[in-house]
């Protein structure tokens, strides 16, 4: 794409996206997750951080999702800061941002300005509601976005309010992964044609997309539009979670008949027991669930894990601290250590272009000096920019105080 001198690492890090140059305007929620995915796969990601700190949130360097980047602090409300950001956008392949519609335009860094500076740029935008529609300019968070898509309604037991599924369905899968997929598709087009474009990734669109299977089954009469009444929503006794004798839980997912048979064999259910018949009869599912719950309550989670090892399609429900030590995950290296913090390793895996180990999340401004120097600014100019508050050169240079609300990132 662009061929001018660049602060981006042309050689890049190991991975299939080696050489891809990404400018990330720091935000919250799905934006950082998308930036992490791209960095994990070898893209050189420069994150533009704001001056100051937000005491209501962890420091960026303590957030594992910020791993793999380099950081420059820029005051985008200053003309000099905007000019520097635009210079970086002119040398990037991709820009990603996660603010409400209009914020980047008001800063002078909207798609029109950036594409004028770099016609091949892929400009990725992720928001909750999208760039248009009656709610586009309103505030929100993950749970509200997935609420209006039907996804939240479908999760949880019938007799309880639907529980928040963390921010996995909205921010991460429906937003961050969708943005990463979208910008990579647009990069393929830009490399073929030389023409960039805007990618509008909305969490409401992505979360809705994740429910495609259920809309199809609903239309076909294979799904009931209520919680806890279907094959994989906890309605079936052979697909759900059960409390064990020690208060921990066991997950059961024996959908197919032959796996169900092995599950019941290992649970000690006799060949002629009516429970075997009831498992296949939706009308009998509530009673069958009670029977299985009573059986599983007689042993601890780890005892059942040993008994049900094999093709019974059952697994212990592990905590976040337990998961990295599961024998299968440990054998695959599913978790890794980054800066002394154990966290998920990059995925997926590639046979010809494997990803390297992630770099720890940088403190804001950790790379300001090097990036500015690569843009052609001498030491005196860099010192002057820092003195004017346009940039900060190290984490200790970050100004503190002021309104946290004013500094809080808008999605």
C-alpha positions as CSV (number, residue, x, y, z in Angstrom):
1,X,0.0,0.0,0.0
2,X,1.7,3.2,1.2
3,X,5.4,3.3,0.4
4,X,6.7,6.4,2.3
5,X,9.0,6.3,5.2
6,X,7.2,4.8,8.2
7,X,7.5,4.3,11.9
8,X,5.8,1.0,11.4
9,X,8.0,-2.1,11.4
10,X,8.1,-3.2,7.8
11,X,9.5,-6.6,8.8
12,X,6.9,-7.0,11.4
13,X,6.5,-9.8,13.9
14,X,6.0,-13.5,13.2
15,X,2.5,-14.4,12.0
16,X,0.3,-14.4,8.9
17,X,-0.3,-10.6,9.2
18,X,3.4,-9.8,9.2
19,X,3.9,-6.4,7.5
20,X,0.4,-5.2,8.1
21,X,0.5,-1.7,9.6
22,X,-2.4,-0.8,11.9
23,X,-3.1,2.5,13.7
24,X,-5.4,2.0,16.7
25,X,-7.0,5.0,18.4
26,X,-7.3,3.8,22.0
27,X,-10.9,3.1,23.1
28,X,-12.7,0.5,25.3
29,X,-14.5,-2.7,24.7
30,X,-14.4,-4.1,21.2
31,X,-11.7,-1.8,19.8
32,X,-8.8,-3.1,22.0
33,X,-10.0,-6.7,21.4
34,X,-9.7,-6.3,17.6
35,X,-6.3,-4.6,18.0
36,X,-5.1,-7.6,20.1
37,X,-6.3,-10.1,17.5
38,X,-4.4,-8.2,14.7
39,X,-1.3,-7.8,16.8
40,X,-1.4,-11.5,17.9
41,X,-1.3,-12.5,14.2
42,X,1.7,-10.4,13.4
43,X,0.4,-7.0,12.5
44,X,2.5,-4.0,13.7
45,X,-0.1,-2.1,15.8
46,X,0.6,1.4,17.0
47,X,-1.9,2.5,19.7
48,X,-2.6,6.2,20.1
49,X,-3.2,6.9,23.8
50,X,-4.7,10.0,25.4
51,X,-2.7,12.2,27.8
52,X,-3.6,11.6,31.4
53,X,-5.0,8.6,33.2
54,X,-8.5,7.3,34.1
55,X,-8.6,6.3,37.7
56,X,-11.9,4.4,37.1
57,X,-10.1,1.9,34.8
58,X,-7.0,-0.3,35.1
59,X,-3.8,1.2,33.7
60,X,-3.5,0.2,30.0
61,X,-0.3,-1.6,30.7
62,X,-2.1,-3.8,33.2
63,X,-4.8,-4.9,30.7
64,X,-3.8,-8.1,28.8
65,X,-6.0,-7.2,25.9
66,X,-3.6,-4.3,25.2
67,X,-0.7,-6.7,24.5
68,X,1.4,-6.7,21.4
69,X,1.2,-3.0,20.5
70,X,3.5,0.0,20.7
71,X,2.1,3.2,22.2
72,X,2.4,6.9,21.5
73,X,0.6,9.5,23.5
74,X,-1.1,12.2,21.5
75,X,-3.5,15.0,22.5
76,X,-5.9,14.7,19.6
77,X,-7.7,17.9,20.7
78,X,-4.5,19.9,19.8
79,X,-3.7,20.8,16.1
80,X,-0.2,19.3,16.5
81,X,-1.6,16.1,17.9
82,X,-4.1,15.8,15.1
83,X,-1.4,16.4,12.5
84,X,0.8,13.7,14.0
85,X,-2.1,11.2,14.0
86,X,-3.0,12.1,10.4
87,X,0.7,11.5,9.5
88,X,0.5,8.1,11.1
89,X,-2.7,7.3,9.3
90,X,-1.1,8.3,6.0
91,X,1.5,5.6,6.5
92,X,-0.8,2.8,7.8
93,X,-2.7,0.1,6.1
94,X,-5.5,0.1,8.7
95,X,-7.0,2.5,11.2
96,X,-9.4,1.3,13.9
97,X,-11.4,3.4,16.3
98,X,-14.2,2.8,18.7
99,X,-15.9,6.1,19.4
100,X,-19.5,7.2,19.0
101,X,-20.3,8.4,15.5
102,X,-19.0,11.9,14.8
103,X,-16.3,12.0,17.4
104,X,-13.4,11.3,15.0
105,X,-14.9,13.8,12.5
106,X,-15.0,16.5,15.2
107,X,-11.3,15.8,15.9
108,X,-10.5,16.2,12.2
109,X,-9.6,12.5,11.9
110,X,-12.7,11.1,10.3
111,X,-12.7,8.9,7.2
112,X,-12.8,11.8,4.7
113,X,-9.6,13.4,6.1
114,X,-7.7,10.1,6.6
115,X,-8.7,8.7,3.2
116,X,-7.6,11.9,1.5
117,X,-4.2,11.5,3.1
118,X,-4.1,7.8,2.3
119,X,-6.6,6.6,-0.4
120,X,-5.7,2.9,0.3
121,X,-6.5,3.1,4.0
122,X,-8.9,0.7,5.5
123,X,-10.8,2.7,8.1
124,X,-12.4,0.4,10.7
125,X,-15.1,1.7,13.0
126,X,-16.7,-0.3,15.8
127,X,-19.6,1.0,17.9
128,X,-22.6,-0.5,19.8
129,X,-25.4,0.8,17.6
130,X,-23.5,1.4,14.3
131,X,-22.8,4.6,12.4
132,X,-26.5,5.2,11.6
133,X,-30.0,4.5,12.9
134,X,-32.1,6.2,15.6
135,X,-29.9,5.0,18.4
136,X,-26.5,5.6,16.8
137,X,-25.6,8.6,18.9
138,X,-26.8,7.3,22.2
139,X,-24.7,5.7,25.0
140,X,-24.7,2.0,25.7
141,X,-22.8,-1.0,26.8
142,X,-22.5,-4.7,25.8
143,X,-25.6,-5.9,27.8
144,X,-27.9,-3.4,26.1
145,X,-26.7,-4.2,22.6
146,X,-27.2,-7.9,23.0
147,X,-30.6,-7.3,24.7
148,X,-32.2,-5.8,21.6
149,X,-30.8,-8.6,19.3
150,X,-32.6,-11.5,21.0
151,X,-29.3,-13.0,22.0
152,X,-29.7,-12.2,25.7
153,X,-33.3,-13.4,25.8
154,X,-32.2,-16.8,24.7
155,X,-29.6,-17.4,27.4
156,X,-30.3,-18.7,30.9
157,X,-32.8,-20.8,32.8
158,X,-36.5,-20.3,32.1
159,X,-37.4,-19.3,35.7
160,X,-34.7,-16.7,36.1
161,X,-33.9,-13.4,34.4
162,X,-31.3,-13.8,31.6
163,X,-27.8,-13.6,33.0
164,X,-25.2,-11.3,31.5
165,X,-22.8,-13.5,29.5
166,X,-19.9,-11.3,30.5
167,X,-19.0,-9.2,27.5
168,X,-18.3,-12.2,25.3
169,X,-21.3,-12.1,23.0
170,X,-21.3,-8.3,22.4
171,X,-18.0,-6.6,22.8
172,X,-15.7,-9.5,22.0
173,X,-17.5,-11.7,19.4
174,X,-20.1,-9.4,18.1
175,X,-17.9,-6.3,18.0
176,X,-14.1,-7.0,18.2
177,X,-14.0,-10.1,16.1
178,X,-16.4,-8.7,13.6
179,X,-14.2,-5.6,13.2
180,X,-11.1,-7.7,12.8
181,X,-12.8,-9.8,10.1
182,X,-14.1,-6.8,8.4
183,X,-10.8,-4.9,8.2
184,X,-9.0,-8.0,6.9
185,X,-11.6,-8.4,4.1
186,X,-11.2,-4.7,3.2
187,X,-7.4,-5.1,3.2
188,X,-7.7,-7.9,0.7
189,X,-9.8,-5.5,-1.5
190,X,-7.4,-2.6,-1.0
191,X,-4.4,-4.7,-2.0
192,X,-6.1,-5.8,-5.1
193,X,-7.4,-2.4,-6.2
194,X,-5.5,0.3,-4.3
195,X,-8.8,1.6,-2.9
196,X,-9.5,1.9,0.8
197,X,-12.9,2.0,2.4
198,X,-14.8,2.4,5.7
199,X,-15.8,-0.7,7.7
200,X,-18.8,-0.1,9.9
201,X,-18.8,-2.9,12.6
202,X,-21.8,-2.6,15.0
203,X,-22.2,-4.8,18.0
204,X,-25.9,-5.1,17.3
205,X,-25.1,-6.4,13.8
206,X,-22.5,-8.8,15.0
207,X,-24.5,-10.1,18.0
208,X,-27.5,-10.6,15.7
209,X,-25.3,-12.5,13.2
210,X,-24.3,-14.9,16.0
211,X,-28.0,-15.9,16.4
212,X,-28.4,-16.9,12.7
213,X,-28.7,-20.6,13.6
214,X,-31.5,-20.0,16.0
215,X,-33.5,-17.8,13.6
216,X,-33.3,-20.6,11.1
217,X,-34.4,-23.2,13.5
218,X,-37.2,-21.0,14.8
219,X,-38.5,-20.6,11.3
220,X,-38.3,-24.3,10.7
221,X,-40.2,-25.1,13.9
222,X,-37.1,-26.6,15.6
223,X,-36.7,-23.9,18.2
224,X,-39.0,-22.4,20.8
225,X,-38.6,-18.7,21.4
226,X,-38.2,-19.1,25.2
227,X,-35.4,-19.9,27.5
228,X,-34.6,-23.3,28.9
229,X,-36.9,-25.2,26.4
230,X,-34.6,-26.2,23.7
231,X,-31.8,-28.7,22.8
232,X,-28.8,-26.5,23.6
233,X,-30.1,-23.8,26.0
234,X,-30.4,-26.0,29.1
235,X,-33.8,-27.4,28.4
236,X,-32.5,-30.8,27.5
237,X,-31.3,-32.9,30.5
238,X,-28.3,-34.1,28.5
239,X,-27.1,-30.5,27.7
240,X,-26.5,-28.3,30.7
241,X,-24.6,-27.8,34.0
242,X,-25.1,-29.7,37.2
243,X,-24.0,-29.0,40.8
244,X,-21.7,-31.6,42.3
245,X,-21.3,-32.7,46.0
246,X,-18.6,-30.1,46.6
247,X,-20.6,-27.2,45.2
248,X,-18.7,-27.1,42.0
249,X,-20.2,-27.9,38.6
250,X,-20.1,-30.4,35.8
251,X,-21.0,-29.5,32.2
252,X,-22.8,-32.2,30.2
253,X,-23.3,-32.0,26.4
254,X,-24.2,-35.6,25.3
255,X,-26.5,-34.6,22.4
256,X,-26.0,-37.7,20.2
257,X,-27.7,-40.9,21.3
258,X,-24.5,-43.0,21.5
259,X,-22.8,-40.4,23.7
260,X,-25.9,-40.2,25.8
261,X,-25.8,-43.9,26.3
262,X,-22.2,-43.8,27.4
263,X,-23.0,-40.9,29.8
264,X,-25.8,-42.9,31.4
265,X,-23.7,-46.0,31.6
266,X,-21.0,-44.1,33.5
267,X,-23.6,-42.4,35.7
268,X,-24.8,-45.9,36.7
269,X,-28.2,-45.8,35.1
270,X,-29.4,-49.3,34.5
271,X,-30.2,-50.5,31.0
272,X,-34.0,-50.7,31.6
273,X,-34.3,-47.6,33.6
274,X,-37.1,-45.3,32.3
275,X,-34.6,-42.4,32.4
276,X,-33.0,-43.6,29.2
277,X,-36.4,-43.3,27.4
278,X,-37.2,-40.0,29.0
279,X,-33.9,-38.4,27.7
280,X,-35.3,-38.5,24.2
281,X,-38.8,-37.2,25.1
282,X,-39.0,-33.4,25.5
283,X,-42.1,-33.8,27.6
284,X,-40.1,-35.8,30.1
285,X,-37.1,-33.5,30.2
286,X,-37.9,-31.8,33.5
287,X,-38.1,-35.0,35.4
288,X,-35.1,-36.5,33.7
289,X,-33.1,-33.4,34.6
290,X,-34.0,-33.9,38.3
291,X,-32.9,-37.5,38.2
292,X,-29.6,-36.6,36.7
293,X,-29.1,-33.7,39.1
294,X,-29.6,-36.1,42.0
295,X,-27.1,-38.6,40.7
296,X,-24.4,-35.9,39.9
297,X,-24.9,-34.4,43.4
298,X,-23.5,-37.6,45.0
299,X,-19.9,-37.0,43.9
300,X,-17.5,-34.1,43.7
301,X,-16.7,-32.4,40.4
302,X,-13.3,-34.0,40.0
303,X,-14.5,-37.4,40.9
304,X,-17.1,-37.2,38.1
305,X,-14.4,-35.8,35.7
306,X,-12.4,-39.0,36.3
307,X,-15.5,-41.3,36.0
308,X,-16.8,-39.6,32.8
309,X,-13.5,-39.4,31.0
310,X,-13.9,-40.5,27.4
311,X,-16.9,-40.1,25.0
312,X,-19.5,-39.2,27.6
313,X,-19.3,-35.6,26.5
314,X,-19.0,-34.2,30.0
315,X,-16.4,-31.9,31.4
316,X,-15.6,-30.1,34.7
317,X,-16.6,-26.4,34.9
318,X,-13.2,-24.9,35.7
319,X,-12.5,-21.4,37.1
320,X,-10.4,-18.9,35.3
321,X,-7.5,-19.7,37.6
322,X,-7.9,-23.5,37.1
323,X,-8.4,-23.5,33.3
324,X,-4.7,-23.0,32.3
325,X,-3.7,-26.2,34.2
326,X,-6.2,-28.5,32.5
327,X,-4.1,-31.3,31.0
328,X,-5.4,-30.8,27.4
329,X,-5.0,-27.0,27.4
330,X,-1.6,-27.3,29.0
331,X,-0.5,-29.8,26.4
332,X,-1.6,-27.5,23.6
333,X,-0.1,-24.4,25.1
334,X,-3.6,-22.7,25.0
335,X,-2.3,-20.3,27.7
336,X,1.0,-18.5,27.8
337,X,2.9,-16.1,30.0
338,X,3.2,-12.5,28.9
339,X,5.0,-10.1,31.1
340,X,4.6,-12.5,34.0
341,X,0.8,-12.7,33.5
342,X,-0.8,-16.0,32.5
343,X,-3.3,-15.4,29.7
344,X,-4.7,-17.0,26.5
345,X,-2.2,-17.5,23.7
346,X,-2.8,-16.2,20.2
347,X,-5.2,-18.2,18.1
348,X,-5.8,-19.7,15.6
349,X,-2.7,-21.6,14.7
350,X,-0.9,-21.5,11.3
351,X,1.3,-24.2,9.9
352,X,3.4,-21.9,7.6
353,X,3.3,-18.6,9.4
354,X,3.0,-19.3,13.2
355,X,2.5,-16.3,15.5
356,X,5.2,-15.4,17.9
357,X,4.8,-14.8,21.7
358,X,2.9,-11.6,22.4
359,X,4.7,-8.6,23.8
360,X,3.4,-7.2,27.1
361,X,0.9,-4.3,27.0
362,X,2.9,-1.1,26.8
363,X,2.4,1.8,29.1
364,X,1.0,4.9,27.4
365,X,3.8,6.8,25.7
366,X,6.3,4.0,26.0
367,X,7.2,4.3,22.4
368,X,6.4,8.0,21.8
369,X,10.0,9.0,21.3
370,X,10.9,6.3,18.9
371,X,7.7,6.7,16.8
372,X,8.1,10.5,16.6
373,X,11.8,10.0,15.6
374,X,10.8,7.6,12.9
375,X,8.3,10.3,11.6
376,X,11.3,12.6,11.2
377,X,11.2,14.7,14.3
378,X,14.5,15.6,16.0
379,X,15.2,15.4,19.7
380,X,14.5,19.1,20.2
381,X,11.2,19.0,18.4
382,X,10.2,15.9,20.4
383,X,11.1,17.6,23.6
384,X,9.0,20.7,22.6
385,X,6.0,18.5,21.7
386,X,6.2,16.9,25.2
387,X,6.6,20.2,26.9
388,X,3.5,21.5,25.1
389,X,1.5,18.5,26.3
390,X,1.0,17.2,22.7
391,X,2.7,13.9,23.6
392,X,4.2,12.1,26.6
393,X,7.4,10.3,26.4
394,X,7.1,7.8,29.2
395,X,4.3,6.5,31.5
396,X,5.7,8.8,34.3
397,X,5.2,11.8,32.0
398,X,1.4,11.3,32.0
399,X,-0.4,14.3,33.6
400,X,-2.9,13.4,36.3
401,X,-5.9,15.0,37.8
402,X,-8.9,16.6,36.1
403,X,-12.2,15.1,35.4
404,X,-12.3,11.4,34.8
405,X,-15.6,11.8,33.1
406,X,-14.0,14.2,30.6
407,X,-11.2,11.7,29.9
408,X,-13.4,8.6,29.7
409,X,-13.5,7.1,26.3
410,X,-16.8,7.3,24.5
411,X,-17.9,4.2,22.6
